[in-house]
Amino acid sequence: MLAVVAIVVSLFSCEDEGYINSPDAQLQFSVDTITFDTIFTTIGSTTQRFTVHNPYDESILISRIRLSDGDLSNFRLNINGEVGNEVYETEVPARDSIFIFVEVTIDPTGENLPMVVQDSIEFTTNSNIQNVQLIAYGQDFKLIKGETLETTTWTSEKPYLVYDYAYVDSTSELTIEPGTRVYFHKGAGLYIKGKIIADGTLQQPIHFLPDRLEPSYKNIPDQWNGIVLFSGSHDNIFNFCTIKNANIGLQVGTIEDDGFASVRLTNSKIENMAYAGLFALKSKIYGYNDLIANCGFYAVALLVGGEYEFYHTTVANYWGNYSTKARSTASLVISNVLIIEGENGEVTSHNGDLVKADFGNSIVYGNNIQEIELGNNKENDFNFYFENCIVQVADTFDTSNGDHFKSIWKGTEYDPLFIDPYEEYNYQLDTLSPAKDIGTLKFGELFPLDILGKDRTEDDGPDLGAYERIEKKDEE
């Protein structure tokens, strides 16, 4: 009998050999709290990870790792490659680490308030318990999943989440109230054959954004498809709207449909698009106090003719933070032709009269030498006009023709000096900007308030672009 006991004791001694067994042994964590910023209810988050480190010269055995709320938890774990919310006997070699991955889903409550979900990951080592805290903030929403909408109004009561698409047919009208937030899942878009009225205010703008709200996704392009106004869709309005992080922010007109689309685009921002910010085909746009910025190919493309007016507009393209491929295209393209090459190599040319493309008191600038490209087929009308504008063009770009240019400033000495176009994407003017006070009152008095509600008539003259800098107010 004694011999049997001796063998059992010997076996257990071998199992424990090599593991630190002190009750004072402490694991080290790369973070003490994992936080998930606002995510949508029922939609999973991105995955976050942290490391569990063994600081000792011997291996350590974590007897149990678990979520404190167990199977009732909204969180999910992957512990060193093993999926599960409770794992036993996890070894961490001497001076080594393991990874733990965390995801979360928040269930809807029907309340229009941010929700907080909390839990913790509990580590038991030699009877010693340590914790890493988990916190997630969630938001309930109204789901639009592959729907054809009848005439309706979206309100600011709850945010909207669009999966796949929302489609407004030719007999319907979508009204979006001030303060409404519309989020889009990957690959989703808003398609308008009828009419959209998105009329926000300075205090309550309307937002069209992707559904990834974690800080790391804040300025990532190509997270959703964008908004399309089909040819035949007329009298659309986007006022005090923000459209961010899509493929094409706002497409006005479709080449395969007859007629044109028309939109009034005012006091709005279109930013961080993988392809184009504003992409127009044989259509009509009237805009002022707009910012169109940071796009992979074109900030603004006006193709196959049309009628366009832009006043106090800032076109700023400093693309580069999210791609190793340099942008070779101009920020602003104006053309009365579009040539499309088919899959079999056949070429189709679409042509249309450019009735007008007028820019007044505006800025077209970026990190390329040539930020304006003109395409004239020599057969259709090609009317464009820039007045009181700063433009980024090569020295060889001729702006002496009075039929197309008046009071134009070009060259590096007229860099508008945006406050921070690369990191913070702030396109307001620096105090030393040459764009200050040089605008003509002809346009400044037509649009006396800038995109932030500042009065252009209060100082020595209107500034170019969407933003007015008034020193006394800005310094207070």
Backbone torsions as a table, in degrees:
resi	resn	phi	psi	omega
1	MET	NA	-43.8	178.5
2	LEU	-61.8	-35.8	180.0
3	ALA	-65.4	-40.0	178.7
4	VAL	-63.3	-44.9	178.7
5	VAL	-60.7	-41.8	-179.9
6	ALA	-61.8	-38.1	179.6
7	ILE	-66.9	-44.3	179.8
8	VAL	-61.0	-45.3	179.0
9	VAL	-61.3	-40.0	179.9
10	SER	-63.6	-40.7	179.1
11	LEU	-62.2	-46.3	-179.8
12	PHE	-66.1	-32.0	177.7
13	SER	-65.6	-37.7	178.6
14	CYS	-66.8	-36.6	-179.9
15	GLU	-64.8	-37.8	-177.3
16	ASP	-81.5	-15.4	-173.8
17	GLU	-64.2	131.8	177.6
18	GLY	96.8	-12.1	177.6
19	TYR	-101.5	136.5	174.1
20	ILE	-67.6	131.8	-174.7
21	ASN	-119.1	13.7	179.8
22	SER	-70.1	133.7	177.2
23	PRO	-67.6	-12.4	179.0
24	ASP	-90.6	-1.2	-177.9
25	ALA	-63.3	132.4	-177.1
26	GLN	-123.2	128.1	171.0
27	LEU	-74.0	155.1	174.6
28	GLN	-114.6	136.0	-177.2
29	PHE	-115.8	143.1	179.8
30	SER	-68.8	-21.8	175.4
31	VAL	-142.9	156.6	173.9
32	ASP	-101.6	-13.2	179.1
33	THR	-144.4	133.2	172.4
34	ILE	-103.6	123.3	-177.8
35	THR	-119.2	129.9	172.7
36	PHE	-106.7	116.2	176.2
37	ASP	-69.5	179.7	-168.3
38	THR	-47.8	122.2	173.2
39	ILE	-125.5	168.6	-177.5
40	PHE	-91.7	143.4	177.6
41	THR	-60.0	141.1	-179.3
42	THR	71.0	-7.2	179.1
43	ILE	-105.6	126.8	-176.7
44	GLY	-65.2	156.9	-179.7
45	SER	-88.5	177.4	164.5
46	THR	-71.1	165.4	179.7
47	THR	-89.7	133.4	172.1
48	GLN	-112.5	154.9	-178.3
49	ARG	-137.1	157.8	171.1
50	PHE	-148.7	169.2	-178.4
51	THR	-112.7	148.2	173.0
52	VAL	-112.9	119.0	-171.3
53	HIS	-112.1	138.5	173.2
54	ASN	-99.4	109.7	-175.7
55	PRO	-85.1	3.0	-171.6
56	TYR	-99.7	166.0	-180.0
57	ASP	-84.0	-0.1	174.8
58	GLU	-118.9	155.7	174.9
59	SER	-65.7	154.7	178.8
60	ILE	-127.6	142.0	-178.8
61	LEU	-111.6	116.0	175.8
62	ILE	-86.3	113.2	-173.6
63	SER	-69.4	-30.3	178.1
64	ARG	-155.2	137.3	170.4
65	ILE	-124.1	126.4	-176.8
66	ARG	-153.4	157.1	168.6
67	LEU	-78.7	132.8	-176.4
68	SER	-59.1	-35.4	-179.8
69	ASP	-87.8	2.5	175.3
70	GLY	56.4	-135.5	-177.3
71	ASP	-70.4	-13.3	178.6
72	LEU	-85.4	-4.4	-176.2
73	SER	-72.5	147.6	172.3
74	ASN	-80.2	-10.9	-177.1
75	PHE	-93.9	158.5	177.7
76	ARG	-134.5	144.5	-175.1
77	LEU	-120.3	149.0	164.4
78	ASN	-126.9	111.7	-172.7
79	ILE	-105.3	101.9	178.6
80	ASN	53.6	41.6	178.0
81	GLY	94.0	-8.9	-179.8
82	GLU	-104.9	120.3	-179.1
83	VAL	-82.1	127.7	179.1
84	GLY	162.5	151.0	-178.4
85	ASN	-92.9	1.7	175.0
86	GLU	-153.2	122.5	-176.9
87	VAL	-133.8	139.4	-178.5
88	TYR	-110.2	150.0	172.0
89	GLU	51.7	71.3	177.5
90	THR	-103.6	120.5	-178.5
91	GLU	-89.3	137.5	171.5
92	VAL	-120.6	112.0	-177.8
93	PRO	-60.8	164.0	-179.2
94	ALA	-57.6	132.5	177.9
95	ARG	55.6	31.7	-177.0
96	ASP	-127.2	177.5	-176.6
97	SER	-138.4	160.4	168.9
98	ILE	-123.5	158.7	179.0
99	PHE	-103.1	142.5	171.2
100	ILE	-125.9	127.8	-179.7
101	PHE	-107.4	139.6	-175.3
102	VAL	-128.9	135.1	171.1
103	GLU	-128.8	165.8	-178.9
104	VAL	-147.1	146.4	169.7
105	THR	-130.3	134.3	-179.3
106	ILE	-109.8	128.6	-179.6
107	ASP	-78.9	145.6	-178.8
108	PRO	-69.6	146.6	177.6
109	THR	-117.3	-10.4	-177.2
110	GLY	83.4	0.4	179.8
111	GLU	-96.5	144.9	178.5
112	ASN	-92.5	52.8	179.3
113	LEU	-137.7	149.1	172.9
114	PRO	-59.2	140.7	179.5
115	MET	-111.7	148.0	178.4
116	VAL	-114.9	125.0	176.0
117	VAL	-116.8	130.3	-177.0
118	GLN	-129.4	152.1	174.5
119	ASP	-162.7	-174.9	174.1
120	SER	-150.4	156.2	173.7
121	ILE	-101.1	124.2	-174.9
122	GLU	-104.2	129.2	-179.9
123	PHE	-115.2	124.2	177.8
124	THR	-112.4	119.5	-178.2
125	THR	-135.0	115.7	-179.6
126	ASN	51.6	44.6	-179.5
127	SER	69.6	4.2	178.3
128	ASN	-96.5	130.0	-176.2
129	ILE	-109.4	128.7	174.7
130	GLN	-126.6	158.2	-176.2
131	ASN	-135.9	145.7	165.9
132	VAL	-115.6	125.8	-175.4
133	GLN	-80.7	146.7	177.5
134	LEU	-124.4	128.8	180.0
135	ILE	-136.3	133.7	176.0
136	ALA	-136.9	139.6	177.8
137	TYR	-109.4	128.9	-176.0
138	GLY	-126.3	163.9	-177.6
139	GLN	-138.7	131.0	175.0
140	ASP	-74.9	159.4	-174.1
141	PHE	-155.4	169.6	172.5
142	LYS	-102.9	123.2	-175.0
143	LEU	-90.4	129.5	171.9
144	ILE	-117.2	109.7	-173.4
145	LYS	-123.3	102.7	177.4
146	GLY	56.6	48.9	-173.6
147	GLU	-109.5	142.7	167.1
148	THR	-95.9	119.0	-171.5
149	LEU	-92.9	135.5	165.7
150	GLU	-82.2	174.2	178.9
151	THR	-53.6	122.9	-173.9
152	THR	-155.4	169.9	177.6
153	THR	-125.8	128.9	172.4
154	TRP	-95.6	130.3	-175.3
155	THR	-107.8	171.8	-179.2
156	SER	-88.9	6.8	-177.2
157	GLU	-58.1	-46.7	176.0
158	LYS	-138.2	154.3	174.0
159	PRO	-69.5	157.7	176.9
160	TYR	-106.3	141.6	175.1
161	LEU	-121.0	119.6	-178.4
162	VAL	-100.1	120.3	172.5
163	TYR	-104.6	136.7	178.9
164	ASP	67.0	-76.8	179.9
165	TYR	-165.8	158.2	164.5
166	ALA	-123.3	128.4	-172.6
167	TYR	-124.7	126.2	176.9
168	VAL	-106.1	113.0	-174.8
169	ASP	-77.9	176.8	-169.4
170	SER	-66.5	-15.6	-179.5
171	THR	-101.6	4.4	-171.8
172	SER	-121.2	162.5	-179.8
173	GLU	-134.8	131.4	176.3
174	LEU	-105.8	120.1	175.4
175	THR	-106.6	131.4	179.2
176	ILE	-117.9	122.2	-174.2
177	GLU	-78.0	156.6	176.3
178	PRO	-54.7	142.6	177.8
179	GLY	84.7	-1.8	-178.3
180	THR	-76.3	141.9	176.6
181	ARG	-118.2	125.6	-179.6
182	VAL	-117.8	121.1	-178.7
183	TYR	-110.5	148.4	-176.0
184	PHE	-126.2	133.4	174.7
185	HIS	-77.1	164.2	-179.6
186	LYS	-53.2	127.7	179.0
187	GLY	85.7	-3.6	-177.5
188	ALA	-87.2	160.4	178.2
189	GLY	-156.3	168.8	176.6
190	LEU	-116.2	120.8	-171.8
191	TYR	-121.6	124.1	-171.3
192	ILE	-118.8	113.2	168.3
193	LYS	-101.0	-24.1	176.7
194	GLY	-88.6	-105.0	-174.1
195	LYS	-152.1	144.9	174.6
196	ILE	-128.0	133.6	174.2
197	ILE	-119.6	99.6	177.9
198	ALA	-110.5	85.8	-170.8
199	ASP	-109.4	88.1	178.5
200	GLY	-86.7	-172.7	176.9
201	THR	-132.8	168.6	177.2
202	LEU	-58.4	-42.8	-178.3
203	GLN	-77.9	-27.5	-178.2
204	GLN	-132.3	75.3	178.6
205	PRO	-71.5	163.4	175.9
206	ILE	-103.1	136.5	-177.1
207	HIS	-118.9	135.1	171.4
208	PHE	-118.0	109.2	-167.9
209	LEU	-138.6	162.8	171.8
210	PRO	-74.6	165.0	-174.7
211	ASP	-90.1	2.9	173.4
212	ARG	-90.8	110.3	-173.7
213	LEU	-104.6	4.1	176.6
214	GLU	-64.6	146.5	-177.7
215	PRO	-53.3	-33.4	-177.9
216	SER	-67.7	-15.7	179.5
217	TYR	-101.7	5.1	-169.5
218	LYS	-56.4	-39.1	-176.2
219	ASN	-127.0	29.3	-179.4
220	ILE	-88.3	124.0	179.4
221	PRO	-77.0	171.7	172.8
222	ASP	63.7	34.5	176.7
223	GLN	-91.1	-11.9	174.7
224	TRP	-155.5	174.2	-171.0
225	ASN	-80.0	-44.5	-178.4
226	GLY	125.5	-169.7	-177.9
227	ILE	-113.8	132.0	-179.1
228	VAL	-122.2	126.0	171.0
229	LEU	-101.9	111.3	-177.7
230	PHE	-70.9	149.5	172.1
231	SER	-55.8	133.7	-172.4
232	GLY	102.9	-11.2	176.7
233	SER	-92.2	116.8	-171.6
234	HIS	-120.2	158.1	171.9
235	ASP	59.8	36.0	176.0
236	ASN	-76.9	154.1	-178.1
237	ILE	-134.7	129.3	167.0
238	PHE	-126.9	109.5	-178.5
239	ASN	-130.0	129.4	-175.2
240	PHE	50.9	56.8	178.3
241	CYS	-118.9	148.7	172.5
242	THR	-120.5	125.3	177.2
243	ILE	-120.9	118.7	-173.0
244	LYS	-134.6	149.6	161.3
245	ASN	64.6	37.6	178.3
246	ALA	-109.3	-166.5	173.4
247	ASN	-87.3	-60.0	167.9
248	ILE	-119.6	121.3	-174.8
249	GLY	-62.0	-60.3	-179.1
250	LEU	-137.5	114.8	174.6
251	GLN	-101.1	126.4	-177.9
252	VAL	-114.6	107.1	-177.9
253	GLY	97.4	149.2	178.4
254	THR	-131.3	135.1	-171.9
255	ILE	-69.6	-28.6	-175.7
256	GLU	-83.1	-8.2	-178.4
257	ASP	-108.6	146.4	179.1
258	ASP	-71.1	158.7	176.5
259	GLY	80.8	-156.7	-176.5
260	PHE	-141.5	166.5	171.2
261	ALA	-108.9	156.2	178.0
262	SER	-138.5	144.1	-177.9
263	VAL	-151.7	146.1	171.0
264	ARG	-105.8	112.5	-174.2
265	LEU	-114.9	108.3	-171.7
266	THR	-138.6	146.1	174.6
267	ASN	52.7	37.8	-170.7
268	SER	-127.0	160.1	-179.3
269	LYS	-123.6	131.4	173.7
270	ILE	-125.0	112.7	-170.4
271	GLU	-137.6	150.7	168.8
272	ASN	62.4	61.5	178.5
273	MET	-107.6	139.7	-179.2
274	ALA	-67.4	-35.8	-178.7
275	TYR	-111.3	-67.3	-175.6
276	ALA	-143.1	149.4	176.3
277	GLY	-81.1	-60.5	178.3
278	LEU	-121.9	117.4	-173.5
279	PHE	-123.9	108.4	-173.1
280	ALA	-116.3	139.0	178.9
281	LEU	-128.0	115.6	175.8
282	LYS	43.0	47.0	-173.0
283	SER	-131.1	-171.8	-176.3
284	LYS	-126.9	127.2	178.2
285	ILE	-133.5	132.9	172.9
286	TYR	-120.8	118.6	-174.8
287	GLY	-140.3	149.7	171.2
288	TYR	-154.8	158.0	-177.8
289	ASN	52.7	45.7	179.4
290	ASP	-113.1	143.9	171.5
291	LEU	-114.0	124.2	176.5
292	ILE	-127.5	114.8	-165.1
293	ALA	-147.2	153.9	166.3
294	ASN	59.7	70.6	-178.4
295	CYS	-126.6	146.9	-172.1
296	GLY	-68.5	-29.0	178.3
297	PHE	-123.1	-69.9	-176.9
298	TYR	-123.3	132.6	169.5
299	ALA	-73.6	-46.4	178.0
300	VAL	-134.1	126.1	174.8
301	ALA	-125.3	119.4	-179.9
302	LEU	-115.7	102.0	-166.8
303	LEU	-121.2	156.8	177.1
304	VAL	57.8	38.9	178.0
305	GLY	73.8	-159.2	-177.8
306	GLY	121.7	-170.3	179.1
307	GLU	-133.5	123.2	-172.5
308	TYR	-140.6	137.1	173.8
309	GLU	-135.5	129.2	178.2
310	PHE	-134.3	125.1	179.2
311	TYR	-127.3	141.6	-178.1
312	HIS	45.7	53.3	-179.8
313	THR	-112.9	139.1	176.1
314	THR	-109.4	115.3	172.6
315	VAL	-108.0	110.5	-173.5
316	ALA	-133.4	119.1	-175.8
317	ASN	-129.2	103.6	178.3
318	TYR	-118.0	39.6	-177.2
319	TRP	-53.9	141.6	177.3
320	GLY	159.7	-24.0	-176.5
321	ASN	-66.8	-26.0	-172.9
322	TYR	-114.9	14.0	-179.5
323	SER	-151.9	137.8	175.8
324	THR	-81.2	-12.4	179.9
325	LYS	-86.9	122.2	-179.2
326	ALA	-68.0	145.9	176.6
327	ARG	-78.7	125.4	179.7
328	SER	-105.8	-5.9	-177.3
329	THR	-93.0	156.5	177.5
330	ALA	-76.4	151.5	178.7
331	SER	-66.2	-38.5	-177.8
332	LEU	-120.2	121.1	176.8
333	VAL	-118.7	128.0	177.1
334	ILE	-123.6	122.7	-174.6
335	SER	-151.5	149.0	173.4
336	ASN	-102.4	17.4	-178.9
337	VAL	-147.6	149.2	172.4
338	LEU	-138.4	121.8	-179.4
339	ILE	-106.8	125.1	-177.6
340	ILE	-118.9	128.7	177.1
341	GLU	-98.4	125.7	-178.5
342	GLY	-78.9	176.6	-177.9
343	GLU	-62.7	-31.9	-178.1
344	ASN	-93.7	11.4	177.7
345	GLY	90.3	-4.3	178.1
346	GLU	-71.0	148.1	-175.5
347	VAL	-115.7	130.7	177.2
348	THR	-118.4	130.7	-179.9
349	SER	-109.5	124.4	176.6
350	HIS	-107.6	127.6	-175.1
351	ASN	-128.1	149.1	178.2
352	GLY	-161.9	154.8	-179.6
353	ASP	-72.8	129.4	170.7
354	LEU	-89.4	96.2	-178.3
355	VAL	-64.9	-44.1	174.5
356	LYS	-166.3	150.2	170.2
357	ALA	-143.1	90.4	-171.9
358	ASP	-104.4	134.4	176.0
359	PHE	-126.6	126.0	179.2
360	GLY	-130.6	138.2	-179.3
361	ASN	49.5	44.9	-173.1
362	SER	-122.6	169.9	179.1
363	ILE	-127.4	131.0	171.4
364	VAL	-125.6	106.0	-172.0
365	TYR	-148.3	160.5	178.7
366	GLY	-178.7	-164.2	-175.5
367	ASN	-100.7	15.8	171.1
368	ASN	-107.3	155.3	-179.8
369	ILE	-66.0	-38.6	-176.3
370	GLN	-118.1	108.1	-176.5
371	GLU	-108.9	8.4	173.4
372	ILE	-130.2	128.8	176.4
373	GLU	-124.9	131.9	-179.1
374	LEU	-114.7	132.7	179.4
375	GLY	-126.1	109.7	-175.4
376	ASN	-120.9	119.6	-180.0
377	ASN	-80.6	-1.3	177.4
378	LYS	67.8	5.6	180.0
379	GLU	-114.4	-40.0	-180.0
380	ASN	-96.4	163.3	176.2
381	ASP	-57.2	144.5	-179.3
382	PHE	-143.6	82.2	-176.0
383	ASN	-110.4	118.8	174.6
384	PHE	-140.6	157.1	-175.4
385	TYR	-155.7	126.4	175.7
386	PHE	-114.2	126.2	178.8
387	GLU	-132.3	127.7	-178.9
388	ASN	54.0	64.5	-177.2
389	CYS	-134.1	145.8	165.0
390	ILE	-94.8	127.6	-178.9
391	VAL	-131.2	141.1	175.6
392	GLN	-95.2	101.6	179.6
393	VAL	-139.1	161.0	177.7
394	ALA	-66.6	158.4	179.4
395	ASP	-59.7	-26.7	-177.9
396	THR	-80.8	-7.2	-179.8
397	PHE	-76.5	115.2	-172.2
398	ASP	-82.1	120.1	177.1
399	THR	-116.1	24.7	-176.2
400	SER	-89.0	-12.5	-177.5
401	ASN	-74.4	112.9	-176.8
402	GLY	-67.3	-15.4	175.5
403	ASP	-73.7	-16.9	-175.6
404	HIS	-125.4	-19.5	-173.8
405	PHE	-138.7	140.7	173.3
406	LYS	-148.7	128.4	179.1
407	SER	53.5	67.4	-178.4
408	ILE	-110.4	135.2	176.2
409	TRP	-114.5	127.1	-179.3
410	LYS	-140.4	162.7	-179.2
411	GLY	105.5	161.7	-175.6
412	THR	-64.2	-24.6	178.9
413	GLU	-69.0	-12.4	178.2
414	TYR	-109.5	24.3	170.1
415	ASP	-54.0	124.3	-174.4
416	PRO	-68.7	-8.2	177.2
417	LEU	55.2	62.4	171.2
418	PHE	-64.0	149.6	-174.4
419	ILE	-59.2	-48.0	178.2
420	ASP	-161.8	86.1	-177.3
421	PRO	-81.3	-8.7	-173.3
422	TYR	-100.0	-43.1	-174.3
423	GLU	-104.2	-50.8	-177.4
424	GLU	-94.4	-8.1	-179.1
425	TYR	53.6	47.2	179.8
426	ASN	-103.6	110.9	-175.0
427	TYR	-104.4	19.7	169.8
428	GLN	-73.6	161.5	-173.4
429	LEU	-87.1	140.0	171.6
430	ASP	-71.3	160.0	-177.8
431	THR	-61.8	-24.0	-180.0
432	LEU	-97.6	11.5	-176.0
433	SER	-63.1	132.6	175.7
434	PRO	-70.6	-8.9	178.2
435	ALA	-80.0	-7.6	-177.8
436	LYS	-71.3	130.7	167.2
437	ASP	65.6	12.4	-175.9
438	ILE	-103.9	2.8	178.9
439	GLY	-73.6	157.6	177.5
440	THR	-84.9	141.8	179.1
441	LEU	-65.8	-19.4	179.0
442	LYS	-55.2	-40.0	177.6
443	PHE	-92.9	-36.7	-178.0
444	GLY	-59.5	-37.4	-179.8
445	GLU	-77.2	-24.4	174.6
446	LEU	-70.6	-32.1	-178.5
447	PHE	-129.9	73.5	-171.0
448	PRO	-68.7	-23.7	-179.3
449	LEU	-105.6	135.3	-179.8
450	ASP	-82.8	-172.6	-175.8
451	ILE	-64.8	-20.0	177.6
452	LEU	-104.6	8.4	177.6
453	GLY	85.4	10.2	177.8
454	LYS	-80.4	145.7	-175.6
455	ASP	-87.0	117.7	-179.2
456	ARG	-71.6	-15.4	-176.1
457	THR	-92.6	6.4	-173.6
458	GLU	-88.1	-17.6	-177.7
459	ASP	-120.7	-150.8	-171.1
460	ASP	-72.3	-14.8	179.6
461	GLY	169.0	163.8	178.7
462	PRO	-67.8	140.0	171.1
463	ASP	-80.9	154.7	174.4
464	LEU	-75.9	152.0	177.5
465	GLY	90.2	-172.2	-174.5
466	ALA	-80.0	-19.9	-173.5
467	TYR	-110.5	130.9	174.5
468	GLU	-100.3	129.3	175.5
469	ARG	-103.4	117.0	176.4
470	ILE	-114.7	108.8	-166.7
471	GLU	-55.8	-48.0	-176.2
472	LYS	-60.4	-44.0	-178.6
473	LYS	-71.2	-39.2	-177.8
474	ASP	-68.1	-26.7	-176.8
475	GLU	-86.4	-18.1	-178.8
476	GLU	-70.7	NA	NA
